[in-house]
Amino acid sequence: MNTKFENPKKAGPEAIDLDEMLLRFRPVVGFKVKKALGGGNPDWEDVVDEIMMQAVEKIKTGEFRGESSIGTFIYTITSRRIIDYIRLKTRILKGAPEVPALPDPHDQVERNERAERLAEAIKQLQTRFRDVLYLYYYKDLSREEVARKLGISPAKVSERVNYAQKRLRKLLDR
């Protein structure tokens, strides 16, 4: 299909071949848009289509008066549409919550290794110290509740927790 369009506002019988214009300028517009928005952006092809449709509409309605080359006309439309797209996306992103960074797999491995070392160190503690740590940290009981369960004073609970922590540090520093 060969579509010639005569520009009514342009003097003379000169016609613009819309098919030829699309074939000639679409790759150039595509390159510019893809470079500006990034090849990984899934919208770049839609933006190119919008630019080419806008150029055809402006030619058909007589907004292209022929005061510049058709290439300059399309380049101007392309530049403005890219700026509009970026402004829109920036406005949308300003209201969006910050995406948390993905966890580093090495951090998870290190946490697992530390947890294993800590479990091994806790096994080396005497039962009375393990029981205090279990009730205080794992069961999340207060010092007074731990003291009642074990039949010792709250001060003794504090002593055992502090001693157990010091002992664990020494065992983990090895």
N, C-alpha and C positions, 0 to 999 in steps of 0.2 A: 504494500500500500504506500503510495507516494502522496504525501499531503503537503500541498503548497498553500501558503496563506498569504494573501495580499494585505499589507498593512494599509488601512484606509487613511491613516494620518500621514503616511509617507508619500512624498511626491514620486510619481513615475510608476511604471508597471512592475517594479522590482518585487519579487516574492521571496518569502522565507520558506525553505523546505524544512518543515518541522521534524520529519523523520531523520533527515540528514543532520539537523541540529542535535537531536537526541543522541544519535550514533556518535557524533563527533565530540560532544561535550560531556556526556554521562561519565565516561572513564576519567576525565580530568576532574570533574566535580567529585566523583567517588574517591579518587586519590586524595584530594584536599580534605574532604570530610573525614575519611578514614584516618588520615594523619592527625587532624585536629582533635578528633574524639577518641582515637585509639582503636586499633583493629579488634581488640577484645570487647569493645562496646557493641552489644547486640543491636543497638538502635541506628548504627551508622547508615545502613542500607535504606532504612525508612526515611532518614533525613535526606538522603540523596534523591529518593523518589519524590519527596515533598518539594525539593528545590526544582527538579525538572518539571513537575506539574505546575508549580508557581510560574516558572519561566514561560511555559506554553500558554497559560492563562493570561499572563501579562502581554504576551505578543498578540493573542487573539482579541483582547480588549483594547488594544492600541496604546497600552502604557509604554511599550517599547517604541520610541519615536524614531529610532535610527540615528540619534545624535552621537552615539558611541557604537563600537563594534558589538556584535552579538556576544562575543566572548567576554568583553568588559561588563556587559549587562548581566550575564549569568554569573560572572565572578562576584559582582556586587551582591546579587541575591544570595549566593553561597556564603559569603562572609557574614552577612547579616543573619542568616538562618543559623549558622554555627554559633554565633554570639548569643542569639536567642535561646538556643538549646542549652548552652552552658549556663546561662543565667537561670533558666528554669530549673535545671538539675541542682545548681548551687542553692537556690531558694528552698528546694525540697529537702536537700541534705542538711541545711541549717537546722531544720526542725526535727530531724531524725536523731534518735539516740545513738550514742557512740557504740560501735560494735566492739565487743570485748575481743582482745587478741586470743588467738587459738593457743591452747596450752602447749608448752614445749614438751615433746615426748621424753626428752632427757631429764627434765625436772621430775616427771612422774617416776621414772626409773630410780632417780636419786632418792625421792621420798620413800619409795618402796624399800630401798636398801637401808635407809636410816631406820625405818619402822622395824625391819627384820633385826638390825643390830640392837635396837632398843629392846625388842622382845627377848632377845638372847641375854642381854644385860639384866633385865628384870628377873629372868629365871635364875640368875646367879645370886640374887638377893635372898636373905633369910625370909622365912614365911611371914614373920610379924611385919616386916617392912613392905613386902608384896601386898599383904592384906590392907594395910593403911593406904597405899597408893591406889589399889583397886577401888576401895570404897570412896576415897576422896576425889580421884580424878575420873575414873570410869563411871561410877555410880553417881557422881556429882553430889555427894553428901557434904554437909557442913562439918566443921571440926567437932562440934558438939555432938552431932549425930553419929559420927565415926566413933567418938569416945564412948558413947552409950552402947553401940553395937559391940565394941571390943572390950568394954569394961575397964577402960583406962581414962585418965584425965585428958581434957582438951589440950593442956600443955604438953602432955606426953605424945599426943597425936602430932602436934607441931614439931616436936623433936624428931619423931620417926620420919615424918615427911621430909624435913630438912636433911636428916642423915641419909635417907634413901636417895634424895636428889644429888647430894655430894658424891655418894658411892656410884651412882649411875654415870655421873660426869667422868669420874676416874675410869670406870670400865669402858666408856665410849671413847675416851682419849687414847686408849691403847692402840 
